[in-house]
Amino acid sequence: MILLDKDTKCLVQGITGKQGSFHAQQMLDYGTNIIAGTSPGKNRMNFGPITVYDSVEEVKEEMDVNSSIIFVPAPFAKDAAFEAIKHLDLVVIITEHIPVHDSMQIMEYASKNNTTIIGPNTPGIISPGVGKLGIMPTHIFREGNVGIVSRSGTLTYEFANQLTNAGMGQSTCIGIGGDPVVGLDFATVLEKFENDPQTDYMVMIGEIGGNAEEQAAKYIEKNISKPVFAFISGITAPPGKKMGHAGAIIEGESGTAKSKIEALEAAGVKVAERPSQIVNLINEIKY
C-alpha cells in the first residue's frame, strides 16, 4: 500500500457539514484512523468518538496528526488547504469547482512545504483493510496486489469491482482528480507503486484532455518494471467538447484518446478497450 497506512493519523476539515459528517462516519466505520475534526466556531464539539477543533493548528498542538481530508466548500477550500499544508504531510481535497487559480496557488504552496496533495475533485484514496480518506463505496474493494490510479472516481469503482469479482484485490486505489490542475500525477503514483512490495500490477485509468497520460507513458518506458494496464475513456469525444471533468477537453491533436493509447502501447502498456477486459489482461500476464 502507498500513502495511507497504519501510521496515517487523519483529521477531517469541514466535519460538521452535510458531506463532511456523512463521510467522516463512513471512514470511521471502515476503520480509518480519524482522530480529530475541524469546523470554525464549533470548538470542542464532539463528533462521535472524536473532538472538533477550530483549526488545524489547535489539533496539532494537542495530538500527533499527519493527514487531512477536506470537505470545505469551494470558496473556502484554498484557505483550508493552506492551513493543512502548513502543518501536515498528506492532504486530500475532495471539494470540486475550486477555481483553477486557487488550485495553482495550493499546488505551489504544497510544493514549497513538501506536502502531498491528492485532488481536488477526487474520490480520495483507499487501502483495503487499512482505511480510506475519501468517498468511495468500500464494499467493492478487497485486499490484494493491484494498484489503481485514476482520473475518474466512477471508473475507479468499476475497475475495482471487476477485479474484486474475479478474486483480485487492490493494494491502494487513488483518484488523482479530474481538474486541469491537481496534486499527484500518474507518474508519481506509478513510481510509488513500483517501490511498493504489496503492489504487483498497476492499472491506470485516464481520459481525454491534457497530456498526463502521455507523460506517464514516457515515465513507464524508462522507469517501471512491473506490468501496467490502462484504459482511456472518451475515445468518441469530438474535439473542443468538454466531457465530464473540467480537465477533459481536447485541443486540436493534443489530448485525444487515440494519442494517449498510442503513447501507452508504445511504452509496453496493455490498454483495455473496456473495463470488463482488465481481468483477462492481467490473467494473461499471471498465467
C-alpha positions as a Markdown table, in Angstrom:
| # | Residue | x | y | z |
|---|---|---|---|---|
| 1 | Met | 0.0 | 0.0 | 0.0 |
| 2 | Ile | 1.1 | 3.6 | -0.5 |
| 3 | Leu | 0.4 | 6.9 | 1.3 |
| 4 | Leu | -2.3 | 5.6 | 3.5 |
| 5 | Asp | -1.2 | 3.0 | 6.1 |
| 6 | Lys | -1.4 | 2.1 | 9.8 |
| 7 | Asp | 0.7 | 5.2 | 10.6 |
| 8 | Thr | -1.7 | 7.7 | 9.0 |
| 9 | Lys | -3.4 | 9.9 | 11.6 |
| 10 | Cys | -6.1 | 12.0 | 9.9 |
| 11 | Leu | -8.3 | 14.9 | 10.7 |
| 12 | Val | -11.4 | 16.0 | 8.7 |
| 13 | Gln | -11.8 | 19.6 | 7.7 |
| 14 | Gly | -15.4 | 20.6 | 7.4 |
| 15 | Ile | -16.5 | 17.7 | 9.6 |
| 16 | Thr | -19.8 | 19.3 | 10.7 |
| 17 | Gly | -21.1 | 19.9 | 7.2 |
| 18 | Lys | -23.5 | 17.5 | 5.5 |
| 19 | Gln | -20.9 | 15.8 | 3.3 |
| 20 | Gly | -18.1 | 16.0 | 5.9 |
| 21 | Ser | -20.2 | 14.5 | 8.7 |
| 22 | Phe | -21.6 | 11.7 | 6.5 |
| 23 | His | -18.2 | 10.6 | 5.0 |
| 24 | Ala | -16.4 | 11.1 | 8.3 |
| 25 | Gln | -18.7 | 8.5 | 9.8 |
| 26 | Gln | -18.2 | 6.2 | 6.8 |
| 27 | Met | -14.4 | 6.5 | 7.2 |
| 28 | Leu | -14.6 | 5.8 | 10.9 |
| 29 | Asp | -16.8 | 2.7 | 10.3 |
| 30 | Tyr | -14.2 | 1.4 | 7.8 |
| 31 | Gly | -11.5 | 1.6 | 10.4 |
| 32 | Thr | -9.7 | 4.7 | 9.2 |
| 33 | Asn | -7.6 | 6.4 | 11.9 |
| 34 | Ile | -9.6 | 9.6 | 12.1 |
| 35 | Ile | -8.6 | 11.3 | 15.3 |
| 36 | Ala | -10.0 | 14.9 | 15.0 |
| 37 | Gly | -12.1 | 17.3 | 13.0 |
| 38 | Thr | -12.1 | 21.0 | 12.4 |
| 39 | Ser | -15.0 | 23.4 | 11.9 |
| 40 | Pro | -14.6 | 27.1 | 12.8 |
| 41 | Gly | -16.9 | 28.1 | 15.6 |
| 42 | Lys | -17.6 | 24.5 | 16.7 |
| 43 | Asn | -14.6 | 24.2 | 19.1 |
| 44 | Arg | -14.7 | 21.2 | 21.5 |
| 45 | Met | -17.9 | 19.9 | 20.0 |
| 46 | Asn | -17.9 | 16.1 | 19.9 |
| 47 | Phe | -18.4 | 14.1 | 16.7 |
| 48 | Gly | -18.8 | 10.5 | 17.9 |
| 49 | Pro | -15.6 | 9.5 | 19.5 |
| 50 | Ile | -13.6 | 12.5 | 18.2 |
| 51 | Thr | -13.3 | 16.1 | 19.1 |
| 52 | Val | -13.9 | 19.0 | 16.8 |
| 53 | Tyr | -11.5 | 22.0 | 16.9 |
| 54 | Asp | -11.5 | 25.5 | 15.4 |
| 55 | Ser | -8.3 | 25.0 | 13.4 |
| 56 | Val | -5.6 | 22.5 | 12.2 |
| 57 | Glu | -3.1 | 24.3 | 14.3 |
| 58 | Glu | -5.1 | 23.7 | 17.5 |
| 59 | Val | -5.3 | 20.0 | 16.6 |
| 60 | Lys | -1.5 | 19.8 | 16.1 |
| 61 | Glu | -0.9 | 21.4 | 19.5 |
| 62 | Glu | -2.7 | 18.6 | 21.2 |
| 63 | Met | -2.1 | 15.5 | 19.2 |
| 64 | Asp | 0.0 | 13.8 | 16.5 |
| 65 | Val | -1.8 | 14.2 | 13.2 |
| 66 | Asn | -0.2 | 14.0 | 9.8 |
| 67 | Ser | -3.0 | 13.9 | 7.2 |
| 68 | Ser | -6.2 | 15.8 | 6.4 |
| 69 | Ile | -9.2 | 15.3 | 4.2 |
| 70 | Ile | -11.1 | 18.5 | 3.1 |
| 71 | Phe | -14.8 | 18.8 | 2.6 |
| 72 | Val | -14.9 | 22.6 | 2.8 |
| 73 | Pro | -17.0 | 24.4 | 0.1 |
| 74 | Ala | -15.0 | 25.7 | -2.9 |
| 75 | Pro | -15.0 | 29.4 | -2.0 |
| 76 | Phe | -13.2 | 28.5 | 1.3 |
| 77 | Ala | -11.2 | 25.4 | 0.1 |
| 78 | Lys | -8.0 | 27.3 | -0.6 |
| 79 | Asp | -7.7 | 28.7 | 2.9 |
| 80 | Ala | -8.5 | 25.2 | 4.3 |
| 81 | Ala | -5.8 | 23.7 | 2.1 |
| 82 | Phe | -3.2 | 26.3 | 3.0 |
| 83 | Glu | -3.9 | 25.6 | 6.7 |
| 84 | Ala | -3.5 | 21.9 | 6.3 |
| 85 | Ile | -0.4 | 22.2 | 4.0 |
| 86 | Lys | 1.4 | 24.2 | 6.6 |
| 87 | His | 1.1 | 21.5 | 9.3 |
| 88 | Leu | 0.6 | 18.1 | 7.6 |
| 89 | Asp | 2.2 | 15.6 | 5.2 |
| 90 | Leu | -0.8 | 14.5 | 3.2 |
| 91 | Val | -3.9 | 16.5 | 2.2 |
| 92 | Val | -6.8 | 15.0 | 0.3 |
| 93 | Ile | -9.1 | 17.7 | -1.3 |
| 94 | Ile | -12.5 | 16.2 | -2.1 |
| 95 | Thr | -14.0 | 19.6 | -3.0 |
| 96 | Glu | -14.9 | 20.2 | -6.6 |
| 97 | His | -15.4 | 23.5 | -8.5 |
| 98 | Ile | -12.3 | 25.1 | -7.0 |
| 99 | Pro | -11.2 | 27.9 | -9.3 |
| 100 | Val | -8.1 | 27.0 | -11.3 |
| 101 | His | -6.0 | 29.9 | -10.0 |
| 102 | Asp | -6.8 | 28.8 | -6.4 |
| 103 | Ser | -5.7 | 25.2 | -7.3 |
| 104 | Met | -2.4 | 26.6 | -8.8 |
| 105 | Gln | -1.7 | 28.5 | -5.6 |
| 106 | Ile | -2.5 | 25.4 | -3.5 |
| 107 | Met | 0.0 | 23.3 | -5.5 |
| 108 | Glu | 2.7 | 25.9 | -5.4 |
| 109 | Tyr | 2.4 | 26.2 | -1.6 |
| 110 | Ala | 2.3 | 22.4 | -1.2 |
| 111 | Ser | 5.5 | 22.1 | -3.3 |
| 112 | Lys | 7.3 | 24.6 | -1.0 |
| 113 | Asn | 6.2 | 22.7 | 2.1 |
| 114 | Asn | 6.8 | 19.2 | 0.7 |
| 115 | Thr | 3.2 | 18.2 | 1.3 |
| 116 | Thr | 1.5 | 15.6 | -0.9 |
| 117 | Ile | -1.9 | 16.7 | -2.4 |
| 118 | Ile | -4.5 | 14.3 | -3.7 |
| 119 | Gly | -7.1 | 16.2 | -5.7 |
| 120 | Pro | -9.0 | 18.4 | -5.9 |
| 121 | Asn | -12.2 | 16.9 | -7.3 |
| 122 | Thr | -11.2 | 13.4 | -6.2 |
| 123 | Pro | -12.9 | 10.4 | -4.7 |
| 124 | Gly | -9.7 | 10.1 | -2.5 |
| 125 | Ile | -7.6 | 7.2 | -1.6 |
| 126 | Ile | -8.3 | 3.7 | -0.1 |
| 127 | Ser | -6.0 | 1.0 | 1.1 |
| 128 | Pro | -8.4 | -2.0 | 1.6 |
| 129 | Gly | -8.1 | -3.5 | 5.0 |
| 130 | Val | -6.4 | -0.3 | 6.4 |
| 131 | Gly | -8.8 | 2.6 | 5.7 |
| 132 | Lys | -9.9 | 5.3 | 3.3 |
| 133 | Leu | -9.6 | 9.0 | 3.0 |
| 134 | Gly | -12.4 | 9.6 | 0.6 |
| 135 | Ile | -15.9 | 9.0 | -0.5 |
| 136 | Met | -15.7 | 5.6 | -2.3 |
| 137 | Pro | -18.1 | 2.8 | -1.5 |
| 138 | Thr | -16.0 | 0.3 | 0.5 |
| 139 | His | -17.9 | -2.9 | -0.3 |
| 140 | Ile | -16.4 | -3.1 | -3.8 |
| 141 | Phe | -12.8 | -3.2 | -2.6 |
| 142 | Arg | -10.8 | -6.0 | -1.2 |
| 143 | Glu | -7.2 | -6.5 | -0.1 |
| 144 | Gly | -4.8 | -7.6 | -2.8 |
| 145 | Asn | -1.9 | -6.7 | -5.0 |
| 146 | Val | -3.3 | -4.5 | -7.8 |
| 147 | Gly | -2.7 | -0.7 | -7.5 |
| 148 | Ile | -5.2 | 1.6 | -9.3 |
| 149 | Val | -4.6 | 5.2 | -10.2 |
| 150 | Ser | -7.4 | 7.1 | -12.0 |
| 151 | Arg | -8.7 | 10.5 | -13.1 |
| 152 | Ser | -12.3 | 9.2 | -12.7 |
| 153 | Gly | -14.0 | 8.2 | -9.5 |
| 154 | Thr | -16.7 | 6.2 | -11.2 |
| 155 | Leu | -14.3 | 4.3 | -13.3 |
| 156 | Thr | -12.1 | 3.6 | -10.3 |
| 157 | Tyr | -15.2 | 1.9 | -8.7 |
| 158 | Glu | -15.9 | 0.0 | -11.9 |
| 159 | Phe | -12.4 | -1.4 | -12.3 |
| 160 | Ala | -12.1 | -2.3 | -8.6 |
| 161 | Asn | -15.4 | -4.1 | -8.8 |
| 162 | Gln | -14.3 | -6.1 | -11.9 |
| 163 | Leu | -11.1 | -7.1 | -10.1 |
| 164 | Thr | -12.9 | -7.9 | -6.8 |
| 165 | Asn | -15.5 | -10.1 | -8.5 |
| 166 | Ala | -12.6 | -12.0 | -10.2 |
| 167 | Gly | -10.9 | -12.6 | -6.8 |
| 168 | Met | -8.3 | -10.0 | -7.3 |
| 169 | Gly | -7.8 | -7.4 | -4.6 |
| 170 | Gln | -6.3 | -4.0 | -4.6 |
| 171 | Ser | -3.2 | -2.7 | -2.7 |
| 172 | Thr | -4.2 | 1.0 | -2.9 |
| 173 | Cys | -6.6 | 2.9 | -5.2 |
| 174 | Ile | -6.1 | 6.6 | -5.8 |
| 175 | Gly | -8.2 | 9.1 | -7.7 |
| 176 | Ile | -5.9 | 11.9 | -8.7 |
| 177 | Gly | -8.8 | 14.2 | -9.6 |
| 178 | Gly | -10.4 | 15.4 | -12.9 |
| 179 | Asp | -9.5 | 19.1 | -12.7 |
| 180 | Pro | -6.9 | 20.7 | -15.0 |
| 181 | Val | -4.6 | 21.4 | -12.0 |
| 182 | Val | -4.2 | 18.6 | -9.5 |
| 183 | Gly | -1.6 | 17.4 | -7.0 |
| 184 | Leu | -0.3 | 13.9 | -7.5 |
| 185 | Asp | 0.0 | 12.9 | -11.2 |
| 186 | Phe | 0.1 | 9.5 | -12.8 |
| 187 | Ala | 3.9 | 9.2 | -13.0 |
| 188 | Thr | 4.4 | 10.0 | -9.3 |
| 189 | Val | 1.8 | 7.4 | -8.2 |
| 190 | Leu | 3.2 | 4.8 | -10.6 |
| 191 | Glu | 6.6 | 5.4 | -9.0 |
| 192 | Lys | 5.2 | 4.7 | -5.6 |
| 193 | Phe | 3.5 | 1.5 | -6.8 |
| 194 | Glu | 6.8 | 0.4 | -8.4 |
| 195 | Asn | 8.5 | 0.7 | -5.0 |
| 196 | Asp | 5.6 | -0.9 | -3.0 |
| 197 | Pro | 6.2 | -4.5 | -2.2 |
| 198 | Gln | 2.5 | -5.1 | -1.9 |
| 199 | Thr | 1.8 | -4.0 | -5.4 |
| 200 | Asp | 2.5 | -6.5 | -8.3 |
| 201 | Tyr | 0.3 | -5.0 | -11.0 |
| 202 | Met | -0.8 | -1.4 | -11.8 |
| 203 | Val | -4.0 | -0.2 | -13.5 |
| 204 | Met | -4.0 | 3.4 | -14.9 |
| 205 | Ile | -7.3 | 4.9 | -15.8 |
| 206 | Gly | -7.1 | 8.0 | -17.9 |
| 207 | Glu | -9.3 | 10.2 | -20.1 |
| 208 | Ile | -9.2 | 12.8 | -22.8 |
| 209 | Gly | -7.6 | 16.2 | -22.2 |
| 210 | Gly | -4.2 | 17.3 | -21.1 |
| 211 | Asn | -1.0 | 15.3 | -21.5 |
| 212 | Ala | -0.7 | 13.5 | -18.2 |
| 213 | Glu | -1.2 | 10.1 | -19.7 |
| 214 | Glu | 1.5 | 10.7 | -22.4 |
| 215 | Gln | 3.9 | 11.9 | -19.7 |
| 216 | Ala | 3.1 | 8.8 | -17.7 |
| 217 | Ala | 3.9 | 6.7 | -20.8 |
| 218 | Lys | 7.3 | 8.2 | -21.1 |
| 219 | Tyr | 7.9 | 7.6 | -17.4 |
| 220 | Ile | 6.7 | 4.0 | -17.6 |
| 221 | Glu | 9.0 | 3.2 | -20.6 |
| 222 | Lys | 12.1 | 4.3 | -18.7 |
| 223 | Asn | 11.3 | 3.5 | -15.0 |
| 224 | Ile | 8.6 | 0.9 | -14.4 |
| 225 | Ser | 9.4 | -2.8 | -14.4 |
| 226 | Lys | 6.0 | -4.1 | -13.0 |
| 227 | Pro | 3.1 | -4.8 | -15.5 |
| 228 | Val | 1.0 | -1.7 | -16.2 |
| 229 | Phe | -2.5 | -1.9 | -17.7 |
| 230 | Ala | -4.5 | 1.1 | -18.8 |
| 231 | Phe | -7.9 | 2.3 | -20.0 |
| 232 | Ile | -8.6 | 5.7 | -21.7 |
| 233 | Ser | -12.2 | 7.0 | -21.6 |
| 234 | Gly | -13.6 | 9.4 | -24.1 |
| 235 | Ile | -12.5 | 7.8 | -27.3 |
| 236 | Thr | -15.6 | 9.0 | -29.2 |
| 237 | Ala | -15.5 | 12.6 | -27.8 |
| 238 | Pro | -15.4 | 15.3 | -30.5 |
| 239 | Pro | -12.5 | 17.9 | -30.4 |
| 240 | Gly | -13.3 | 21.1 | -28.5 |
| 241 | Lys | -16.0 | 19.4 | -26.5 |
| 242 | Lys | -15.7 | 19.3 | -22.7 |
| 243 | Met | -16.7 | 15.9 | -21.4 |
| 244 | Gly | -17.5 | 15.5 | -17.7 |
| 245 | His | -14.4 | 16.7 | -15.9 |
| 246 | Ala | -13.0 | 20.2 | -16.2 |
| 247 | Gly | -9.7 | 18.8 | -17.5 |
| 248 | Ala | -11.3 | 16.5 | -20.1 |
| 249 | Ile | -11.2 | 18.7 | -23.1 |
| 250 | Ile | -9.3 | 18.1 | -26.4 |
| 251 | Glu | -7.3 | 20.9 | -28.0 |
| 252 | Gly | -6.5 | 20.1 | -31.7 |
| 253 | Glu | -4.5 | 16.9 | -31.9 |
| 254 | Ser | -3.4 | 17.0 | -28.3 |
| 255 | Gly | -5.1 | 15.1 | -25.5 |
| 256 | Thr | -7.1 | 12.7 | -27.7 |
| 257 | Ala | -7.8 | 9.2 | -26.6 |
| 258 | Lys | -6.0 | 8.0 | -29.7 |
| 259 | Ser | -2.8 | 9.8 | -28.9 |
| 260 | Lys | -2.8 | 8.6 | -25.3 |
| 261 | Ile | -3.5 | 5.0 | -26.3 |
| 262 | Glu | -0.7 | 5.1 | -28.9 |
| 263 | Ala | 1.8 | 6.5 | -26.4 |
| 264 | Leu | 0.9 | 3.9 | -23.7 |
| 265 | Glu | 1.1 | 1.0 | -26.1 |
| 266 | Ala | 4.5 | 2.2 | -27.4 |
| 267 | Ala | 5.7 | 2.1 | -23.8 |
| 268 | Gly | 4.6 | -1.5 | -23.5 |
| 269 | Val | 1.4 | -0.9 | -21.6 |
| 270 | Lys | -1.6 | -3.2 | -22.4 |
| 271 | Val | -4.6 | -1.0 | -23.0 |
| 272 | Ala | -8.1 | -2.3 | -22.4 |
| 273 | Glu | -10.9 | -1.3 | -24.8 |
| 274 | Arg | -13.5 | -1.6 | -22.0 |
| 275 | Pro | -13.4 | -2.2 | -18.2 |
| 276 | Ser | -14.5 | -5.8 | -18.5 |
| 277 | Gln | -11.3 | -6.7 | -20.3 |
| 278 | Ile | -9.0 | -5.8 | -17.4 |
| 279 | Val | -9.2 | -9.2 | -15.6 |
| 280 | Asn | -8.3 | -11.2 | -18.7 |
| 281 | Leu | -5.4 | -8.8 | -19.5 |
| 282 | Ile | -3.9 | -9.4 | -16.0 |
| 283 | Asn | -4.6 | -13.1 | -16.2 |
| 284 | Glu | -2.6 | -13.3 | -19.5 |
| 285 | Ile | 0.4 | -11.9 | -17.6 |
| 286 | Lys | -0.1 | -14.1 | -14.4 |
| 287 | Tyr | -0.6 | -17.4 | -16.2 |
